[in-house]
Amino acid sequence: MSQSILFVCLGNICRSPAAEAVTRAFAQGRGVRVDSAGTSGWHIGEPPYGAMQAAARARGYDMSTLRARQFSTRDFGRFDMIVVMDDENRAEVEALRPAGDGTTVVLFTNFADVAGPFAGADHVPDPYYTRDFDGTLDLIEDCARGLIARL
């Protein structure tokens, strides 16, 4: 059975495109379709942030073809699951939920290894502000493994 997953962060230039690229790599051959979007329209059409791309490329993830887009109400009908990076993203997404829509909206950190170093994490920190691109990728990889294991 094919699954479709949308990753959502604020600007769609760091966390959500990284989650898209990592999950795509981990789910290869499993019939999982992934995409990403941002709750803001600040970066529509732009590639992922250069420092995020460099950190991802160093681990073998290519984000160069991705372009930022804004989350829309239509996404509820296009995806089986919407995975958000923090509670603010969740609130923005939920505010657009059509009446009666049952699409799953979940925090990415809900998939972190409960016995691992990220157990109990309540959000994926934004490396655009923290500058910790490798730390963010560590958490994204951990959560992506957990997500794929539960599909």
C-alpha positions as CSV (number, residue, x, y, z in Angstrom):
1,M,0.0,0.0,0.0
2,S,1.4,3.4,-1.0
3,Q,1.7,6.2,1.6
4,S,1.9,9.9,0.9
5,I,3.6,12.1,3.5
6,L,3.9,15.9,3.6
7,F,6.6,17.5,5.8
8,V,5.8,21.0,7.0
9,C,8.0,23.7,8.7
10,L,7.9,27.5,8.7
11,G,9.8,28.5,5.5
12,N,10.3,25.2,3.7
13,I,14.0,25.8,3.3
14,C,15.6,23.8,6.1
15,R,13.7,21.3,8.2
16,S,10.9,20.1,6.0
17,P,13.0,19.7,2.8
18,A,15.6,17.9,4.8
19,A,12.9,15.6,6.2
20,E,11.7,15.1,2.7
21,A,15.1,14.2,1.3
22,V,16.1,11.9,4.3
23,T,12.7,10.1,4.3
24,R,12.8,9.6,0.6
25,A,16.2,8.0,0.9
26,F,15.2,5.8,3.8
27,A,11.9,4.7,2.1
28,Q,13.3,3.9,-1.3
29,G,11.4,1.1,-2.9
30,R,8.6,1.1,-0.3
31,G,6.0,3.0,-2.3
32,V,6.2,6.1,-0.1
33,R,5.6,9.5,-1.8
34,V,7.0,12.5,0.1
35,D,6.9,16.2,-0.3
36,S,7.4,19.3,1.8
37,A,5.9,22.8,2.3
38,G,6.1,25.8,4.6
39,T,3.4,27.6,6.6
40,S,4.8,30.9,5.4
41,G,5.2,32.2,1.8
42,W,8.5,33.9,2.4
43,H,10.6,31.6,0.3
44,I,8.3,30.3,-2.4
45,G,10.2,29.0,-5.4
46,E,13.6,29.1,-3.6
47,P,15.9,26.1,-3.2
48,P,16.7,24.9,0.3
49,Y,19.0,27.1,2.4
50,G,22.7,26.6,1.3
51,A,24.0,25.6,4.7
52,M,21.2,23.0,5.1
53,Q,22.0,21.7,1.6
54,A,25.7,21.4,2.4
55,A,25.1,19.5,5.6
56,A,22.6,17.1,3.9
57,R,25.0,16.7,0.9
58,A,27.8,15.7,3.3
59,R,25.6,12.8,4.4
60,G,24.6,11.8,0.9
61,Y,21.2,13.5,0.6
62,D,20.6,15.7,-2.5
63,M,18.2,18.5,-1.9
64,S,19.2,20.6,-4.9
65,T,16.1,20.0,-7.0
66,L,13.7,20.9,-4.2
67,R,11.9,24.3,-4.2
68,A,9.9,25.9,-1.4
69,R,6.2,26.1,-1.6
70,Q,3.5,27.2,0.8
71,F,1.2,24.7,2.6
72,S,-2.4,25.0,1.3
73,T,-5.8,23.6,2.2
74,R,-5.6,21.3,-0.9
75,D,-2.7,19.4,0.8
76,F,-5.2,17.8,3.2
77,G,-6.7,15.9,0.2
78,R,-3.4,15.1,-1.4
79,F,-1.6,13.4,1.5
80,D,-2.3,10.6,3.9
81,M,-0.2,12.2,6.7
82,I,1.0,15.7,7.4
83,V,4.2,15.7,9.6
84,V,5.0,19.0,11.2
85,M,8.2,20.1,12.9
86,D,6.8,22.0,15.9
87,D,3.6,23.1,17.6
88,E,3.4,26.4,15.8
89,N,3.5,24.6,12.4
90,R,0.8,22.2,13.7
91,A,-1.5,25.2,14.7
92,E,-1.0,26.8,11.3
93,V,-1.8,23.6,9.5
94,E,-4.8,22.8,11.8
95,A,-6.2,26.3,11.2
96,L,-6.5,25.4,7.5
97,R,-8.1,22.0,8.0
98,P,-11.4,21.7,6.1
99,A,-14.4,20.7,8.2
100,G,-14.8,17.0,8.5
101,D,-11.2,16.2,7.1
102,G,-9.6,13.3,8.9
103,T,-6.0,13.6,7.6
104,T,-3.4,12.7,10.3
105,V,-1.3,15.7,11.4
106,V,1.5,14.7,13.7
107,L,4.8,16.0,15.1
108,F,7.8,14.5,13.5
109,T,9.4,14.0,16.9
110,N,6.6,11.6,17.8
111,F,8.7,9.1,15.7
112,A,12.0,9.6,17.6
113,D,13.5,6.4,19.1
114,V,12.1,6.2,22.6
115,A,15.4,4.8,23.9
116,G,17.6,7.0,21.8
117,P,19.3,10.4,22.4
118,F,16.2,12.3,21.1
119,A,13.6,10.6,23.3
120,G,11.3,13.2,24.6
121,A,12.1,15.8,22.0
122,D,9.0,18.0,21.4
123,H,10.1,19.7,18.2
124,V,12.7,19.8,15.5
125,P,14.8,23.0,16.2
126,D,15.1,25.4,13.2
127,P,18.8,25.4,12.1
128,Y,18.2,28.6,10.3
129,Y,18.2,30.2,13.7
130,T,20.2,27.7,15.8
131,R,22.9,27.2,13.1
132,D,23.1,23.6,14.2
133,F,22.5,21.9,10.8
134,D,24.2,18.7,11.7
135,G,22.2,18.4,15.0
136,T,19.0,19.0,13.1
137,L,19.9,16.3,10.6
138,D,20.7,13.9,13.4
139,L,17.2,14.3,14.8
140,I,15.6,14.2,11.4
141,E,17.4,10.9,10.6
142,D,16.2,9.4,13.9
143,C,12.6,10.5,13.3
144,A,12.6,9.3,9.7
145,R,13.8,5.9,10.8
146,G,11.0,5.7,13.3
147,L,8.4,6.9,10.8
148,I,9.4,4.4,8.1
149,A,9.4,1.6,10.7
150,R,5.7,2.4,11.5
151,L,4.4,2.5,8.0
